[in-house]
């Protein structure tokens, strides 16, 4: 059995709000390294978050791609803490 597989997801909106893209990436990389995992893909959206299924495809198309990729490869999605994780959890709950 190989290492645990991960798909990374980052989202940034207004500059100066939330975690920067670089901070998110360092956090995600550090976590995957710490547990000896393997990053198989990375997705990113720029813009406002949405919390409705209808708005998800328009506002965060790459989140849907990340969820699909993770599902197909039986990988875990990883996101930095903050509103990005909350948005990711909302999207995941809408797809199960």
C-alpha positions in Angstrom: 0.0 0.0 0.0 1.4 3.4 -1.0 1.2 6.8 0.5 -2.1 8.5 1.1 -3.1 10.5 -2.0 -4.2 14.2 -1.8 -5.8 16.7 -4.0 -5.1 20.3 -2.9 -7.7 23.1 -3.2 -7.0 26.8 -2.7 -9.2 29.8 -3.0 -8.4 33.4 -2.8 -10.8 36.4 -3.0 -10.1 40.0 -2.2 -6.4 40.8 -1.7 -5.7 41.3 2.0 -8.6 39.2 3.2 -8.1 35.7 4.5 -5.0 33.6 3.9 -2.8 34.5 1.0 -2.3 31.9 -1.8 1.3 31.4 -0.7 0.4 30.9 2.9 -2.2 28.4 1.9 0.2 26.5 -0.3 2.9 26.3 2.4 0.4 25.1 4.9 -0.9 22.4 2.5 2.6 21.3 1.5 3.7 21.1 5.1 0.8 18.9 6.1 1.2 16.5 3.2 5.0 16.2 3.9 4.4 15.7 7.7 2.2 12.7 7.1 4.3 11.3 4.2 1.4 11.7 1.7 1.5 12.3 -2.1 0.0 15.3 -3.8 -1.6 14.2 -7.1 -3.3 17.4 -8.1 -3.9 21.0 -7.1 -6.8 23.2 -8.0 -7.4 26.9 -7.3 -10.2 29.4 -7.7 -10.0 33.2 -7.5 -13.1 35.2 -6.6 -16.0 35.2 -4.2 -17.1 32.0 -2.5 -20.6 30.7 -2.8 -22.6 28.4 -0.6 -25.3 27.2 -3.0 -25.0 24.3 -5.4 -26.3 26.5 -8.3 -23.6 29.1 -7.7 -20.8 26.7 -7.2 -20.2 25.8 -10.8 -20.1 29.5 -11.8 -18.1 30.9 -8.9 -15.8 28.0 -8.0 -15.6 25.7 -11.0 -12.2 24.2 -9.9 -13.6 23.2 -6.6 -16.1 20.9 -8.4 -13.1 19.6 -10.5 -11.1 18.9 -7.3 -14.0 17.0 -5.7 -14.4 14.9 -8.8 -10.7 14.2 -9.1 -10.5 13.2 -5.5 -13.5 10.9 -5.8 -12.2 9.2 -8.9 -8.7 8.6 -7.4 -10.0 7.9 -3.9 -7.9 10.8 -2.6 -8.4 13.2 0.3 -9.0 16.8 -0.4 -6.8 19.1 1.6 -7.3 22.9 2.1 -5.8 25.5 4.4 -7.8 26.6 7.4 -10.1 29.6 7.1 -13.1 30.4 4.9 -11.6 28.1 2.2 -12.1 25.0 4.4 -15.6 26.1 5.3 -16.4 26.5 1.6 -14.9 23.1 0.8 -16.9 21.4 3.5 -20.1 23.1 2.2 -19.4 21.9 -1.4 -18.6 18.4 -0.2 -21.8 18.1 1.8 -23.8 19.2 -1.3 -22.2 16.3 -3.4 -22.7 13.4 -1.0 
